Each structure stands twice: as C-alpha cells, then as structure tokens.
C-alpha cells in the first residue's frame, strides 16, 4: 500500500472530497438555522368563501415553525387541511421570507346524515362527506356510510324529472336494503323502492310525472305519500280522504 503513491493520492483525494461535502453540508445547516431567514408573511392565493382569516391564522400559528429553509411544508399543509371547509391545500416557499398558501374549498351540495342517525355533516360536489356547518338551504341525503357519491348521482338524475312537474327534492334517502325515498319540497313523500331490471326507478318516476297533475286534479286532495313501487302505476295516500290509487 505504501509502495503505491497513485493509490494513496486517490484515497487522499476521496477523503478530501468527502470532508469538503460534510463541511459544506454542516455549514448549510448552520446557516439555515441562523435567524437570518425568518418567516414573516403568509400569502393566500385567491379569495376564500368559507375559510375565515381567523382559521388561517390559527392553523399557521400551530404549524409554521423554523425559518425559510427549515419549515416543514408537509406539516403546514396537513394543518390547513384539517380546517372544516378545506378540501386540499398547497404550501410553497416564497422568497425571501414567506410562504404561499393555495386552498381548494369544499362546495357543499347537500347535508348528510347516516341512516343510523349519526351526527349530520355535509356532502360536496364530488360526493365526499366532510364535517362542517352551513346555513344554506341544502337538500338532505340520508344513507349508509360510504353511499354519498351514489346518492348524489341519483339526486342529479331525479332532480330534472321532479322539476318537470314543479317540485324539488328536499330529502333523498337510501336504506341499507337499497330502497329509495324522496321527500319533496311540499312535504309529499315518494316511495321509490329499489331499482329493478324490468322496472327502473327513473322510468317509474317519468310515468308518475306524466300522470300526477291529472290524478291530483281528479282527486282534488293533497297526497301525503305516493307509492311508486308498482311497475305500471302508483298509489296515493291522501292527507284527508284516506287512500286513492291511480
């Protein structure tokens, strides 16, 4: 080994290079920890509708730590995504002393309640359930956990059919046995039952929409419950006059 100067020179060069890298890394860490790069501002990209400045300040105060180089961006992002109306958050460094925050908010499509009566939450336009409060006039979805996307899709299918005779869905419920019920804005309950290969819910509802006005005029009474589970007709339970059938 001592008789091979070329090998000794190579080893010395490698040791010198490794020492330089270690020294540079240590110096970088030391400089990054110095109070020369404090975080002084948080810039929120775009306007927010539901998330309040107070919530943003609280999340930032609980998660932002360190300076421009040492701040943990993943921890900051996770803190903002815990806020009630935040669907997604992105956090970037903004030279020389700030962070830039972009928030995608939930857009509520309905209120949500489990069929077992658990605490109410909200459903966004993607069919995701999230915990937040809203004073908006939203329909109510009721169903087993995990069925919110299915109920939202059904709601979009039924809404134009109901609007064709001047009604709006107020509550849409799916039972654990996959049976559907709709409560209209006038209080009438539509019992839709389950989808069947030979008797689709949408087909039954279309037949009902075509005949409902005529049936209501002939009976001259307000229906309380309308049973649409029949393949070729529907039954109406009247609010005052007992039961009628069409």
Buried (B, 14 or more C-beta within 10 A) or exposed (E): EEEEEEEEEEEEEEEEEEEEEEEEEEEEEEEBEEEEBEBEEBEBEEEBEBBEEEBBEEBBEEBBEBBBBEBBBEBBBBBBBEBBBBBEBBBEBBEEBBBBBBBEBBEBBBBBBBBEEEEBBBBBEEBBBBEBEBEEEBBBBBBBEEBBEBBBEBBEEBBEBBEEBEBEBBBBBBBEEEBBBBBBBEEBBBBBBEBEEEBEBEEBBEBBBEBBEEBBEEBEBBBBBBBBBBEEBBBBBBEEEEEBEB
